[in-house]
Amino acid sequence: MTRNITFVLFFALLLVGCGGDGEAVEGQEFWQAIVAHLLEIVVVIATPLILILVRKLIQVIEKKTDIDVAEKHEKMIDEWITKGIAYGHEQGRKALKEGKDPVTGDEKKNAAVDFIAAGLDNTGLVTMGRDALAKLVESKLNVERAAEDTEAPEESE
């Protein structure tokens, strides 16, 4: 079947390339006419294939870039949460130093959430609701507490 198609295409090129009367078109050599027509066929077939490949390449690059951006955002949020928790603890220490009433856990958490929200708003990249930030702060604190609880107590010699 492939031979038949190849033969038909070659014969059609011969007829078109020779102008039907056995002479080259517009002073072209016979082989030049065949090459010109083969190039036209290759361009017609290759153009859509190249466009499809370029589209797939763009999709792969977009997917990779989105992953990189998501990882950077996640890391940035985690850093702000850590800073916010430290800020909340520092507010509690300041209150004790100044002789004020001790700051409650909820007040520290609210100070941390305010700090994180302001920091993320300044970056302009990530916006999150206060409830989501509060849950992330609590989650980070629970992870830290669990790590402290699993540490083996040091034995005194």
C-alpha positions as CSV (number, residue, x, y, z in Angstrom):
1,M,0.0,0.0,0.0
2,T,2.8,2.4,0.9
3,R,4.6,1.6,-2.4
4,N,1.4,2.5,-4.3
5,I,1.0,5.8,-2.6
6,T,4.7,6.6,-3.1
7,F,4.4,5.7,-6.7
8,V,1.3,7.8,-7.2
9,L,2.9,10.8,-5.5
10,F,6.1,10.5,-7.5
11,F,4.2,10.2,-10.8
12,A,2.0,13.2,-9.9
13,L,5.2,15.2,-9.1
14,L,6.6,14.2,-12.4
15,L,3.5,15.4,-14.3
16,V,3.3,18.7,-12.3
17,G,7.1,19.2,-12.3
18,C,7.3,18.7,-16.1
19,G,4.2,20.7,-16.9
20,G,2.7,17.6,-18.5
21,D,4.7,17.9,-21.8
22,G,8.0,16.5,-20.6
23,E,9.8,19.8,-20.3
24,A,10.9,21.5,-17.0
25,V,8.7,24.3,-15.7
26,E,10.1,27.8,-16.2
27,G,13.6,26.7,-17.0
28,Q,13.9,24.4,-14.0
29,E,15.8,21.2,-14.1
30,F,13.6,18.2,-13.6
31,W,15.1,17.4,-10.2
32,Q,14.7,21.0,-9.0
33,A,11.0,20.8,-9.8
34,I,10.7,17.5,-7.8
35,V,12.6,19.0,-4.8
36,A,10.4,22.1,-4.9
37,H,7.2,20.1,-4.8
38,L,8.6,17.7,-2.1
39,L,9.4,20.8,0.0
40,E,5.9,22.1,-0.4
41,I,4.5,18.7,0.7
42,V,6.9,18.6,3.7
43,V,6.0,22.1,4.7
44,V,2.2,21.3,4.5
45,I,2.7,18.2,6.6
46,A,5.3,19.5,9.0
47,T,3.7,22.8,9.9
48,P,0.8,21.3,12.0
49,L,3.2,18.8,13.6
50,I,5.6,21.6,14.6
51,L,2.7,23.6,16.0
52,I,1.5,20.6,18.0
53,L,5.1,20.0,19.4
54,V,5.5,23.7,20.3
55,R,2.2,23.6,22.1
56,K,3.2,20.5,24.1
57,L,6.5,22.1,24.9
58,I,4.8,25.3,26.2
59,Q,2.5,23.1,28.3
60,V,5.4,21.3,29.8
61,I,7.2,24.6,30.6
62,E,4.0,26.0,32.2
63,K,3.5,22.9,34.3
64,K,7.1,23.1,35.5
65,T,6.9,26.8,36.2
66,D,3.7,26.4,38.1
67,I,5.2,23.8,40.3
68,D,8.2,26.0,41.0
69,V,6.0,29.0,41.8
70,A,3.8,26.9,44.1
71,E,6.8,25.6,46.0
72,K,8.1,29.1,46.4
73,H,4.8,30.4,47.6
74,E,4.5,27.5,50.1
75,K,8.0,28.1,51.4
76,M,7.3,31.9,51.7
77,I,4.1,31.2,53.6
78,D,5.9,28.8,55.9
79,E,8.6,31.4,56.6
80,W,6.0,34.1,57.4
81,I,4.2,31.7,59.7
82,T,7.4,31.0,61.6
83,K,8.1,34.8,61.8
84,G,4.5,35.4,63.0
85,I,4.8,32.9,65.8
86,A,8.0,34.4,66.9
87,Y,6.4,37.8,66.9
88,G,3.5,36.6,69.0
89,H,5.9,35.1,71.5
90,E,7.9,38.3,71.6
91,Q,4.7,40.3,72.3
92,G,4.1,38.0,75.3
93,R,7.7,38.5,76.6
94,K,7.4,42.3,76.2
95,A,4.2,42.4,78.2
96,L,5.9,40.4,81.0
97,K,8.9,42.7,81.0
98,E,6.8,45.8,81.2
99,G,4.9,44.3,84.2
100,K,1.6,44.0,82.3
101,D,-0.8,41.0,82.6
102,P,0.5,37.9,80.8
103,V,-0.7,37.7,77.2
104,T,-3.1,34.8,76.5
105,G,-2.5,32.2,73.8
106,D,-5.3,33.6,71.8
107,E,-3.8,37.1,72.0
108,K,-0.5,35.8,70.8
109,K,-2.2,33.9,68.0
110,N,-4.0,37.0,66.9
111,A,-0.8,39.0,67.0
112,A,0.9,36.3,64.9
113,V,-2.0,36.3,62.4
114,D,-2.0,40.1,62.1
115,F,1.8,40.0,61.5
116,I,1.5,37.2,58.9
117,A,-1.4,38.9,57.1
118,A,0.5,42.2,56.9
119,G,3.6,40.5,55.7
120,L,1.8,38.5,53.0
121,D,-0.1,41.5,51.9
122,N,3.1,43.4,51.4
123,T,4.5,40.7,49.1
124,G,1.4,41.0,46.9
125,L,1.8,37.4,45.8
126,V,-0.4,35.5,48.3
127,T,-3.6,36.5,50.0
128,M,-5.2,34.3,52.6
129,G,-8.1,34.7,55.0
130,R,-7.5,35.2,58.7
131,D,-9.1,31.9,59.6
132,A,-6.8,30.0,57.2
133,L,-3.8,31.8,58.7
134,A,-5.0,31.0,62.2
135,K,-5.3,27.3,61.4
136,L,-1.8,27.3,59.8
137,V,-0.4,29.0,63.0
138,E,-2.0,26.4,65.2
139,S,-0.8,23.6,63.0
140,K,2.8,24.9,63.1
141,L,2.6,25.2,66.9
142,N,1.2,21.7,67.2
143,V,4.1,20.3,65.0
144,E,6.6,22.1,67.2
145,R,5.0,20.8,70.4
146,A,5.0,17.3,69.0
147,A,8.7,17.5,68.1
148,E,9.5,18.8,71.7
149,D,7.4,16.0,73.2
150,T,9.2,13.2,71.3
151,E,12.7,14.4,72.2
152,A,14.3,12.2,74.7
153,P,15.0,13.9,78.1
154,E,18.7,14.5,78.7
155,E,20.2,12.3,81.4
156,S,22.3,14.1,84.0
157,E,25.5,12.5,85.0
